[in-house]
Amino acid sequence: MMDITPEKLKSEMEKESPMVIVDLQEARLYQHNHIPGAINIPMDGFQAEYPALLKDKDLPTVVTGEFDELGKGSKAGEILEAAGYTKVGHIVGGLMAWRNAGYPTESGVES
């Protein structure tokens, strides 16, 4: 699994590179604040939900939690890699690092 800085993710997003960003926060936290375009698969249901939502195992997939202090991004990434996903990364420092870098977030979007 690749560690991805907020700066690297922002650069890839600006290139409009095909990718999926997975926000692992609880739904209520996701509704409040997440990276633009991120889909929500809360960690507590991740194992059961990701197969239906992440169908392309070769599409770059970036996972993030709010702070990632509990290692949610790493754990979700390990699950994806074990299932055969080939391009998995997680944001170092999570959503908090993204916000601290001054990048935009959005709210109120359904997954």
C-alpha positions in Angstrom: 0.0 0.0 0.0 1.2 3.4 -0.9 1.3 6.4 1.5 -0.1 9.4 -0.3 0.3 12.9 0.9 -2.5 15.4 0.6 -0.4 17.3 -1.9 0.0 14.2 -4.1 -3.7 13.4 -4.0 -4.6 17.0 -4.9 -2.2 16.9 -7.8 -3.8 13.7 -9.1 -7.3 15.1 -8.7 -6.3 18.2 -10.7 -5.1 16.0 -13.5 -8.5 14.3 -13.4 -6.8 11.0 -13.1 -9.3 8.2 -12.8 -9.5 7.1 -9.1 -11.8 6.4 -6.3 -11.4 8.1 -2.9 -13.0 6.1 0.0 -13.9 8.0 3.2 -14.1 5.6 6.1 -15.8 7.9 8.6 -19.1 7.2 10.2 -21.9 8.5 7.9 -22.8 11.4 10.1 -19.2 12.7 10.0 -18.9 12.1 6.3 -22.1 14.2 5.8 -20.4 17.0 7.7 -17.0 17.0 6.0 -15.2 15.0 3.3 -12.8 15.3 0.3 -14.8 16.3 -2.8 -15.9 13.3 -4.8 -15.2 10.8 -2.0 -17.6 7.9 -1.5 -18.5 6.9 2.1 -17.9 3.3 3.2 -17.7 3.5 7.0 -15.1 1.2 8.5 -17.6 -0.6 10.7 -19.3 -2.0 7.6 -16.3 -1.9 5.2 -15.8 -5.6 4.8 -19.4 -6.2 3.8 -19.9 -3.1 1.6 -16.7 -2.5 -0.4 -17.3 -5.4 -3.0 -20.5 -3.8 -4.3 -19.0 -0.3 -4.5 -15.4 -0.9 -5.6 -15.8 -3.1 -8.6 -12.6 -2.2 -10.5 -9.6 -3.8 -8.8 -7.2 -2.0 -11.0 -8.5 1.5 -10.5 -6.4 3.5 -8.1 -8.2 3.5 -4.7 -7.3 5.9 -1.9 -8.7 5.3 1.5 -8.8 7.8 4.4 -10.2 8.3 7.9 -10.7 11.5 9.7 -7.2 11.5 11.4 -6.2 7.9 10.7 -4.8 7.8 14.2 -6.5 4.4 14.7 -5.1 3.1 11.4 -8.4 2.8 9.7 -6.9 3.7 6.3 -4.2 1.2 6.7 -6.6 -1.6 7.8 -9.0 -0.9 4.9 -6.1 -0.8 2.5 -4.9 -4.2 3.7 -8.3 -5.6 3.2 -8.4 -4.3 -0.3 -4.9 -5.6 -1.2 -5.8 -9.0 0.3 -8.8 -9.1 -2.0 -6.6 -8.4 -5.1 -6.9 -4.6 -5.5 -3.7 -3.6 -7.2 -3.4 0.2 -6.7 -4.2 1.0 -3.1 -3.1 4.0 -1.1 -4.0 5.8 2.0 -3.7 9.5 2.9 -1.0 10.1 5.5 -2.8 12.0 8.3 -6.2 11.4 6.9 -8.9 14.1 6.3 -7.3 16.3 8.9 -4.1 16.5 7.0 -6.1 17.3 3.8 -7.8 20.2 5.6 -4.6 21.4 7.3 -3.0 21.6 3.8 -5.8 24.1 2.9 -7.6 21.9 0.4 -11.4 22.1 0.0 -13.9 19.7 1.5 -17.6 19.3 0.9 -20.6 18.3 2.9 -24.1 17.0 2.6 -23.4 14.7 -0.3 -25.0 11.2 -0.2 -22.8 8.3 -1.1 
